[in-house]
Amino acid sequence: MNTIVCIKQVPGTTSVEVDPGTGVLKREGIEAKMNPYDLFALETALQIKEVKGGAITSITMGPPQAGEIIYESFYMGVDEGYVLTDRKFAGADVVATSYTLSQGIRKISNYDLIICGKQTTDGDTAQVGPEVAEFLGIPHVANVGKILNIGKDSITVQMNMEETLEIQSIKLPCLITVEKDIYTPRLPSYKKKIQTKDKKQLNYLSIKDFTDSNEQNYGLNGSPTQVERIFPPEVSKEKIMLEGTSEDLSEKIFSLLVEKKFM
Ligand SMILES: Cc1cc2nc3c(=O)[nH]c(=O)nc-3n(C[C@H](O)[C@H](O)[C@H](O)COP(=O)(O)OP(=O)(O)OC[C@H]3O[C@@H](n4cnc5c(N)ncnc54)[C@H](O)[C@@H]3O)c2cc1C
């Protein structure tokens, strides 16, 4: 059972500036870490490997320093790692990011299952996983809270929907995005760090390694999203005093919530 895990390097701080012109986060020189949700994706792959064998490959798209999180994944037990990096990938929106990842995965090619985190702590769209699967033309399931069974040709999972639990069986190869807490992520191992140091090499791929090397499909060129305006959430300190019986008050609160579109 060969698994690919998509992991992303995200800012390790909340004080990140946004370029007002392009709407792109200014990431240079800021502290970075692995997207916390991707630790659950990695742990899922490691648990599957313990039962089914095979190899785990981690992949990230980002600047060269995103290789740091690939090393971190080695210290947890991942076998191989890829960094998709090219100046032409800069300014990628969700579509271009997913397309780039799908091209990298086509290059790696030998996989039964792809695992993504639920979402990231910076972009936060939760769209990359399903879009990667669509570009690869493979089935996908999101919100996976449990792996129930892995057969020869299919995987059965439990999806944690908002109010219900749904069981789905889908054919391999496929992509799943996993919920926080599917398994408790292990800590990177000091022993593995010593074993890995200077022995495991990162694989770097750029646009010229892909089947599709048309620059128009990557980075800002390949991004249909237009950022209209970026602004910090408005904080209002307005107070309203309501008076009346419990019934009056509940009706007034209800109307106010509807008026402010909270309901
Ligand atoms: C116009 C525009 C320009 C942008 N320019 C930049 C830019 O220059 N640099 C930049 O970093 N961001 C940029 N972004 C943000 C970038 O589009 C998103 O961060 C990216 O598409 C991932 O989306 P997300 O963070 O919402 O991921 P989600 O969909 O929330 O992530 C879900 C899962 O997908 C996987 N995943 C997501 N991203 C990656 C990745 N890069 N590598 C591997 N796995 C991944 C992980 O498993 C993750 O848990 C830009 C966005 C827009 C709209």
The ligand as an SDF file (V2000), in Angstrom:
LIG
                    3D

 53 58  0  0  0  0  0  0  0  0999 V2000
   -4.4740   35.2910   -5.7410 C   0  0  0  0  0  0  0  0  0  0  0  0
   -3.8120   34.4210   -4.7210 C   0  0  0  0  0  0  0  0  0  0  0  0
   -2.4290   34.3780   -4.6490 C   0  0  0  0  0  0  0  0  0  0  0  0
   -1.7960   33.5680   -3.7160 C   0  0  0  0  0  0  0  0  0  0  0  0
   -0.4410   33.5560   -3.6730 N   0  0  0  0  0  0  0  0  0  0  0  0
    0.2030   32.7580   -2.8040 C   0  0  0  0  0  0  0  0  0  0  0  0
    1.6370   32.7200   -2.7500 C   0  0  0  0  0  0  0  0  0  0  0  0
    2.3230   33.4120   -3.4780 O   0  0  0  0  0  0  0  0  0  0  0  0
    2.2260   31.8680   -1.8510 N   0  0  0  0  0  0  0  0  0  0  0  0
    1.4630   31.0700   -1.0320 C   0  0  0  0  0  0  0  0  0  0  0  0
    2.0400   30.2920   -0.2550 O   0  0  0  0  0  0  0  0  0  0  0  0
    0.1150   31.1080   -1.0300 N   0  0  0  0  0  0  0  0  0  0  0  0
   -0.5390   31.9270   -1.8980 C   0  0  0  0  0  0  0  0  0  0  0  0
   -1.8960   31.9740   -1.9120 N   0  0  0  0  0  0  0  0  0  0  0  0
   -2.6170   31.1010   -1.0140 C   0  0  0  0  0  0  0  0  0  0  0  0
   -2.7160   29.7450   -1.6540 C   0  0  0  0  0  0  0  0  0  0  0  0
   -3.5680   29.7900   -2.7550 O   0  0  0  0  0  0  0  0  0  0  0  0
   -3.2960   28.7450   -0.7170 C   0  0  0  0  0  0  0  0  0  0  0  0
   -2.5340   28.7800    0.4500 O   0  0  0  0  0  0  0  0  0  0  0  0
   -3.1860   27.3770   -1.3560 C   0  0  0  0  0  0  0  0  0  0  0  0
   -4.0170   27.3060   -2.4780 O   0  0  0  0  0  0  0  0  0  0  0  0
   -3.6240   26.2850   -0.4610 C   0  0  0  0  0  0  0  0  0  0  0  0
   -4.9440   26.5170   -0.1110 O   0  0  0  0  0  0  0  0  0  0  0  0
   -5.3170   26.3830    1.3970 P   0  0  0  0  0  0  0  0  0  0  0  0
   -4.1950   26.9200    2.2090 O   0  0  0  0  0  0  0  0  0  0  0  0
   -6.6860   26.9470    1.5690 O   0  0  0  0  0  0  0  0  0  0  0  0
   -5.3350   24.7970    1.5630 O   0  0  0  0  0  0  0  0  0  0  0  0
   -6.5000   23.8470    2.0810 P   0  0  0  0  0  0  0  0  0  0  0  0
   -7.3540   23.4900    0.9330 O   0  0  0  0  0  0  0  0  0  0  0  0
   -7.1750   24.4140    3.3110 O   0  0  0  0  0  0  0  0  0  0  0  0
   -5.5740   22.6120    2.4810 O   0  0  0  0  0  0  0  0  0  0  0  0
   -6.0800   21.2810    2.5600 C   0  0  0  0  0  0  0  0  0  0  0  0
   -4.9270   20.3160    2.5060 C   0  0  0  0  0  0  0  0  0  0  0  0
   -4.3280   20.3650    1.2020 O   0  0  0  0  0  0  0  0  0  0  0  0
   -2.9370   20.1250    1.3010 C   0  0  0  0  0  0  0  0  0  0  0  0
   -2.1960   21.3070    0.8210 N   0  0  0  0  0  0  0  0  0  0  0  0
   -2.6310   22.5920    0.6950 C   0  0  0  0  0  0  0  0  0  0  0  0
   -1.6540   23.3770    0.1900 N   0  0  0  0  0  0  0  0  0  0  0  0
   -0.5750   22.5700   -0.0080 C   0  0  0  0  0  0  0  0  0  0  0  0
    0.7440   22.7890   -0.4880 C   0  0  0  0  0  0  0  0  0  0  0  0
    1.1860   23.9950   -0.8800 N   0  0  0  0  0  0  0  0  0  0  0  0
    1.5910   21.7230   -0.5560 N   0  0  0  0  0  0  0  0  0  0  0  0
    1.1730   20.4820   -0.1740 C   0  0  0  0  0  0  0  0  0  0  0  0
   -0.0550   20.2310    0.3080 N   0  0  0  0  0  0  0  0  0  0  0  0
   -0.9170   21.2500    0.3860 C   0  0  0  0  0  0  0  0  0  0  0  0
   -2.6380   19.8280    2.7810 C   0  0  0  0  0  0  0  0  0  0  0  0
   -2.7760   18.4500    3.0060 O   0  0  0  0  0  0  0  0  0  0  0  0
   -3.7790   20.5770    3.4610 C   0  0  0  0  0  0  0  0  0  0  0  0
   -4.0620   20.0850    4.7620 O   0  0  0  0  0  0  0  0  0  0  0  0
   -2.5610   32.7820   -2.8120 C   0  0  0  0  0  0  0  0  0  0  0  0
   -3.9550   32.8240   -2.8800 C   0  0  0  0  0  0  0  0  0  0  0  0
   -4.5830   33.6360   -3.8190 C   0  0  0  0  0  0  0  0  0  0  0  0
   -6.0800   33.6740   -3.8340 C   0  0  0  0  0  0  0  0  0  0  0  0
  1  2  1  0
  2  3  1  0
  2 52  2  0
  3  4  2  0
  4  5  1  0
  4 50  1  0
  5  6  2  0
  6  7  1  0
  6 13  1  0
  7  8  2  0
  7  9  1  0
  9 10  1  0
 10 11  2  0
 10 12  1  0
 12 13  2  0
 13 14  1  0
 14 15  1  0
 14 50  1  0
 15 16  1  0
 16 17  1  0
 16 18  1  0
 18 19  1  0
 18 20  1  0
 20 21  1  0
 20 22  1  0
 22 23  1  0
 23 24  1  0
 24 25  2  0
 24 26  1  0
 24 27  1  0
 27 28  1  0
 28 29  2  0
 28 30  1  0
 28 31  1  0
 31 32  1  0
 32 33  1  0
 33 34  1  0
 33 48  1  0
 34 35  1  0
 35 36  1  0
 35 46  1  0
 36 37  1  0
 36 45  1  0
 37 38  2  0
 38 39  1  0
 39 40  1  0
 39 45  2  0
 40 41  1  0
 40 42  2  0
 42 43  1  0
 43 44  2  0
 44 45  1  0
 46 47  1  0
 46 48  1  0
 48 49  1  0
 50 51  2  0
 51 52  1  0
 52 53  1  0
M  END
$$$$
